[in-house]
Amino acid sequence: MIEGYRWLLVIDKLISPRYQEITEAAEGRLMETAQLVAMFGNDAQLIDGELTAHDTDGAIVDLTIRALDSTWWDVETTMQEVLDKISLLYPDAKMLPWRSPDEC
């Protein structure tokens, strides 16, 4: 579903023995989904940070994922197929009402 996207990763806090490698690879660059998944593997945990999806042309897509601590993630999107998949994989996930940037 998100295979064709490229991601901008902003790291506020990361735990990994490869901390420097990951932060340098992510610094201001768009990464392919497969690269991002491989980079985090089993030994890296994003504690605080944000991932923003971009299409193949580099335009921002309506999908942002925020790590708020090691157990809490916010996914912001209006893409119903993404919301449906999250609900399927994480039945305890809660859908919150969408707020426009003007309301924040």
N, C-alpha and C positions, 0 to 999 in steps of 0.2 A: 504494500500500500504506500509506503514512503520511500521505496527503493530509488526513485529517480530524483529525489531531493538532494540538495547540498545544504549543509548546516553551518551556521555561525555559532560557535561555542564561546560563551563568556564564563570564565571560571572565577568564582569568588573564594571557594574553598574546595580543595580536592585532597583526598588521601590516596597515595599510591607510591610504591617504590620507584615508579617511573614518572614522578611528578614533573621533573624538568622537561623530559621528552614530550609529555602530553601538553604541558602549557606552551612550549615552544611550537609544537605542531598546530595548536589551536589559535595561536596569536593572530587575530585579524584575518584569518583565512577561512574560506568556505571548504568544508570537507564532505566527501561523499558519505552516504549512509554506511556503506560497508567499512570504510576507513574508520569512521567514528565507533562502530560496534567493535571492531578489532582492537582499537586503541584502548577501550575500556576493559575488555576481557574480564578476567576473574580477579584482578589485583588492583583495580582502581574504583574509587567511589566518589562520585560528585556529590558533595555535601550541600553546597550553595552554588548556584550558577544558572545559566539560561541557554537554551538551544533554540535558534530561530531557523525555520525552514525557508529555503530559497529554491526557485525553480531552476531549470537548466540555463536560463538567461540571466540568472542572478537576482531576479525580482523576488521580493519577500512574498511568501505563501502564508495563508491564514492558518499557521500552526506554530505555536510557541510552547515550549516545555520548560518549566522552572523547577529546579531542585531547591527546596526550602530547608531541608535538613536531610539526614540520611534515610528518613522514612516517609517524607511527605513530598509529593510532586503535584504541581498544577499543570494541566494541559489546557491551553486556550486555543479554541478553534471553532469555526462554524461548519466544519466538514463533517457531515453526519456519519460517513463511513468510518472515520477515525473515532468518533464518539461511540459508535456501535461496537467497534472492536475493543475499545477500552472497557466498556460495560461487560462484554463477554469475558475478557481476560481477568478483570478485577470487579467482581460482582458487588463489592462493598464501596466502589467509587461513587461519589456523589456529584450530581450535575448541579452546578450553581448557575443562577441567572447571569446572562451576559450583560456586561456594562460597557457602554461606549467610552472611549478615552475622555470624553467631555465630562463624564460622571465621576471619574476617579479623582 
